[in-house]
Amino acid sequence: MPIDRRLFLTAATALAVPTAARAAITATNATPVQQVALKAISAYLEAHRTWFALPAIGMVVTDGDFTAIIQSGTTYHEQHPLTGKELWQIGSISKSFVALVCLQLASEGKLDLEADIRTILPEAPLPPGAPFTIRDLLDHTTGLPDFAPVFAIDGSPLWRGFEPGTHWSYSNVGYNLVGQAIERIEGKPLRQSIIARIMKPLGMADSDGAIRWPDRSRYPARFGTLRPDLPVLRQNRLVPAAWVDANLAAGSVAATLPDMARYLRFLIGVGTGAGKPLISDAMAKLWLARPARQDPEAPTETYGLGLMHRVDDGRALLHHTGGMVSFSSSFHVDPAAGTGAFASCAIGGTGYRPRLLTRFAVQALRLAREGKPIPVPPALGPKPLEKPADFAGRYAGPAGTLTIGGSPALGVTSAGTTAALESQGTDQFATSHPAFADFALLFVRSNAQVVAIDHGLHRFVRDGASAPLAATPAHIAARAGCYRSDDPWLGGLTLVARGDRLIFGGTDPLIDIGNDVWRLEAPDWNPERLGFGGFVGGRPQIAIFSGRTYERRDA
């Protein structure tokens, strides 16, 4: 599909913090206690919008038969308030729709969840070995990569990083395969099956099973980051995002807020064992019966058939998030309480999801109805560092010097400029400092003590410490560089040669697993693969990351 490059190249005002606003609440017959909950939820929505510098954000909450819409903005200038009739791209929340169609087909004897998908799609370019069952594909337990194309241009087959059921790894390509299987069984596009089987029976008349050009004017103004090549900060400079059609099973549903309330109520019913009007009660129970553990160290975080299962304050919740080129979404339902919440904002590429907002909403509605106080919602900022002094000090290297200081929040000072550090995980920080904005700062430890900072290809050693880098082999240096794609789903990737290691994005070490095929060092079962081609003078001109091609564009 042709992409309008003007969306990326036009000059844009630096969009930082939205103007102060109060979210608009649309609700009929709200009880006094529901009004209390709505006030708390809307305040938290505005806190999200301000803290993360979000453009349009819309939310719908349900409490039994009660529905309320909470929304704020359309553009950063707030010239066109939301109407409640807009379409929102719900992203991977669509996966539960796909799983639901599979359950319906299973009820009709047209599909077996335990069958190998190759019995339906013999053309699927899957590797030999253990079966790729429909259930495993819907559970993300097959070992397939995440965003690889189903059919590679060169005809090469897909691959797996682990045997089914031994690990859990999110795989959009697995859902896209299931979508093609549904189309084979139904004899029509997946969009039509979603509309006929789910949306029409639930009364979701204003929603669609695909994201299409003809509906473009129905969406809020959409934004993406001005510099997708930089580490993501809490607040990012934004520009209008590219439009992308979507009809893949991994994420293509577009829905209005009132229609999402209808879907939330259906899921609340499923959570209590009732499948009407779409599936039998027995099938509703089967839907939730065998979720797979996502992380061995987090036993309450499981995933099954398009739904995340979470436990919050001892309560069983159903949940999912969704991310698109220009939308970020989340929902939670508390089936036992009969409360649900869906939220979406018109921004992509930042990693933000409104999961804290939807989780707080279902809790606030429940507690208000129970006559209990509504707690302060979760803080939006990072947790304070336990030992900021661990990082403080002067660091030097061939690229210059820098100083880390501040408590409890850290900052970096270099060449007379100081900027805050934003935590991105253990010992990893991003900053807007012009000298260090292009990569994260990684603090290196030896015997639990911070001895250096890695940034891009450089290392800065702490005063009084020793942390030499190994020499860089020629074949590592040749593969380092900036690789880009004009596909807005992909953007680009940067490979750094630091010491004797090739580093993905400046943060994640890669290892060569043979034949110049690379993967992330950890975990050792990671399904993603990186290869190279088009060598000129020993330097590759293209990088192929999990089947997607990026061109070298060093400058």
Secondary structure, DSSP 8 states (H G I E B T S, - for coil): ----THHHHS------S------EEEESS--HHHHHHHHHHHHHHHHHHHHTT-S-EEEEEEETTEEEEEEE-SSTT--S---S---EE-GGGHHHHHHHHHHHHHHTTS--TTSBGGGT-TT----SSS--BHHHHHHT-S---SS--SS-TT------SS-TTS-----HHHHHHHHHHHHHHHTS-HHHHHIIIIIHHHT-TT-BSSB-GGGGGGS---EEES-TTS---SS--EEE-----B--TTS--EE-HHHHHHHHHHHHHHHTT--TTTS-HHHHHHHTT--EEEETTEEEEEEETTEEEEEETTEEEEEEEEE-SS-EEEEEEETTTTEEEEEEESEESS---THHHHHHHHHHHHHHHTT--------SS----S-GGGT-EEEEETTEEEEEE-SSS-EEEETTEEEEEEEEETTEEEE--TTTTTS-EEEEEETTEEEEEEETTEEEEETT---------HHHHHH-EEEE-S-TTT-EEEEEEETTEEEETTTEEEEEEETTEEEESSSTT----EEEEEEETTEEEEEEETTEEEEE---
